[in-house]
């Protein structure tokens, strides 16, 4: 009986840990850029979609132990990407910390400008985005993760 009970508890713990880890890995990173004219600029955004029950530390979490969300952007062929606009986080207090932490919940959009020179050659410009974030539940934080995506804008 004890062996059966131990096996059942171990199995439930594994299922709980695996489902929590899977949820932490289900954070979505996507984005978009509008069409841009040669010699002009367009606004773009990277969007972090966070599953219910999780949060991601904001860009300025307010505690030295929380790993901040950071978006890095690079453009191709002489196009330039301006600085990233980080949204304000929500101040929350969790069971694992005595301090309030600034976090993103549900969805966070990070805006940026893309500038294309007047002599740009080509009909598209690609922007590579690298997003590093750490998600946590109310009880535990998961290891930081980095996701990369490539956005494409039409050049007119």
C-alpha positions as CSV (number, residue, x, y, z in Angstrom):
1,X,0.0,0.0,0.0
2,X,2.8,2.4,0.9
3,X,4.6,1.7,-2.4
4,X,1.3,2.4,-4.3
5,X,0.7,5.7,-2.4
6,X,4.3,6.8,-3.0
7,X,4.1,6.1,-6.7
8,X,0.8,7.9,-7.0
9,X,2.2,11.0,-5.2
10,X,5.3,11.0,-7.3
11,X,3.2,10.7,-10.5
12,X,1.0,13.6,-9.4
13,X,4.1,15.7,-8.6
14,X,5.5,14.9,-12.0
15,X,2.3,15.9,-13.8
16,X,2.1,19.1,-11.8
17,X,5.7,20.0,-12.5
18,X,5.4,19.1,-16.2
19,X,2.2,21.1,-16.7
20,X,3.7,24.1,-14.9
21,X,6.8,24.0,-17.0
22,X,4.8,23.6,-20.2
23,X,2.7,26.6,-19.3
24,X,5.9,28.6,-18.7
25,X,7.1,27.6,-22.1
26,X,3.8,28.7,-23.7
27,X,4.7,32.4,-23.6
28,X,4.1,33.8,-27.1
29,X,6.4,36.3,-28.8
30,X,5.2,37.9,-32.0
31,X,5.1,41.3,-33.6
32,X,4.4,43.5,-36.7
33,X,5.6,46.5,-38.6
34,X,3.6,48.7,-41.0
35,X,4.8,49.3,-44.5
36,X,7.5,51.9,-44.8
37,X,8.5,54.4,-47.5
38,X,12.1,54.9,-48.6
39,X,13.4,57.8,-46.6
40,X,10.6,57.4,-44.0
41,X,9.8,55.5,-40.9
42,X,7.2,53.1,-39.5
43,X,6.1,52.1,-36.1
44,X,6.4,48.4,-35.1
45,X,5.7,46.4,-32.0
46,X,6.8,43.2,-30.3
47,X,4.1,41.5,-28.3
48,X,4.7,39.2,-25.3
49,X,1.6,37.0,-24.6
50,X,1.7,35.5,-21.1
51,X,-0.6,32.6,-20.1
52,X,-3.1,33.0,-17.2
53,X,-1.5,32.2,-13.9
54,X,1.9,33.5,-14.9
55,X,3.6,36.9,-15.0
56,X,6.9,38.1,-16.6
57,X,9.2,40.5,-14.8
58,X,9.0,43.9,-16.3
59,X,11.9,45.7,-17.8
60,X,12.5,47.4,-14.4
61,X,11.2,44.8,-11.9
62,X,12.5,46.8,-8.9
63,X,14.4,44.0,-7.2
64,X,17.9,42.8,-7.8
65,X,16.9,39.1,-8.0
66,X,14.2,39.4,-10.7
67,X,15.5,39.1,-14.2
68,X,14.1,41.9,-16.4
69,X,12.4,41.6,-19.7
70,X,14.7,42.9,-22.5
71,X,14.0,43.4,-26.2
72,X,16.9,43.7,-28.6
73,X,16.3,44.7,-32.2
74,X,18.5,44.7,-35.3
75,X,17.5,45.6,-38.9
76,X,19.0,44.6,-42.3
77,X,20.7,46.5,-45.1
78,X,21.2,49.9,-43.6
79,X,17.7,50.3,-42.1
80,X,17.8,51.5,-38.4
81,X,15.7,50.6,-35.4
82,X,15.0,53.2,-32.7
83,X,14.9,52.5,-29.0
84,X,12.3,50.1,-27.5
85,X,9.5,51.7,-25.6
86,X,8.8,49.4,-22.6
87,X,5.3,49.5,-21.0
88,X,4.9,50.1,-17.3
89,X,4.6,47.0,-15.2
90,X,2.1,46.4,-12.5
91,X,3.4,46.3,-9.0
92,X,2.5,43.0,-7.3
93,X,3.5,41.2,-4.2
94,X,4.0,37.4,-4.3
95,X,4.5,34.7,-1.7
96,X,8.1,34.1,-2.7
97,X,9.2,37.7,-2.0
98,X,8.8,40.3,0.7
99,X,9.2,43.1,-1.9
100,X,6.7,44.3,-4.5
101,X,7.8,43.4,-8.0
102,X,6.9,45.2,-11.3
103,X,5.5,42.6,-13.7
104,X,3.7,42.1,-17.0
105,X,0.5,40.1,-17.0
106,X,-1.5,38.7,-20.0
107,X,0.0,40.9,-22.7
108,X,2.8,43.4,-23.0
109,X,3.6,45.4,-26.2
110,X,7.0,46.9,-26.8
111,X,7.0,49.7,-29.5
112,X,9.8,50.8,-31.7
113,X,10.5,52.9,-34.8
114,X,12.0,51.5,-38.0
115,X,13.7,54.0,-40.4
116,X,14.6,53.2,-44.0
117,X,17.1,55.4,-45.9
118,X,16.0,57.1,-49.1
119,X,18.5,55.0,-51.1
120,X,17.4,51.7,-49.6
121,X,17.7,48.9,-52.1
122,X,15.1,46.1,-51.9
123,X,11.4,45.8,-51.4
124,X,11.5,44.4,-47.8
125,X,13.4,45.1,-44.6
126,X,13.8,42.5,-41.9
127,X,14.0,43.2,-38.2
128,X,15.3,40.5,-35.9
129,X,14.0,40.7,-32.4
130,X,15.5,38.9,-29.4
131,X,13.3,38.8,-26.3
132,X,14.7,37.7,-23.0
133,X,12.2,37.2,-20.1
134,X,11.6,35.3,-16.9
135,X,8.1,34.0,-16.1
136,X,6.9,33.2,-12.6
137,X,3.8,31.8,-11.0
138,X,2.7,33.1,-7.5
139,X,5.0,30.5,-5.9
140,X,8.0,29.9,-8.2
141,X,10.1,31.5,-10.9
142,X,11.2,29.5,-13.9
143,X,14.6,29.8,-15.6
144,X,14.9,32.8,-18.0
145,X,14.1,32.2,-21.6
146,X,15.1,33.9,-24.9
147,X,13.0,33.8,-28.0
148,X,13.9,35.2,-31.4
149,X,11.5,36.2,-34.2
150,X,12.0,38.0,-37.5
151,X,9.6,40.7,-38.7
152,X,9.3,41.8,-42.3
153,X,8.1,45.2,-43.5
154,X,7.3,46.1,-47.1
155,X,9.4,49.0,-48.5
156,X,7.6,51.3,-50.9
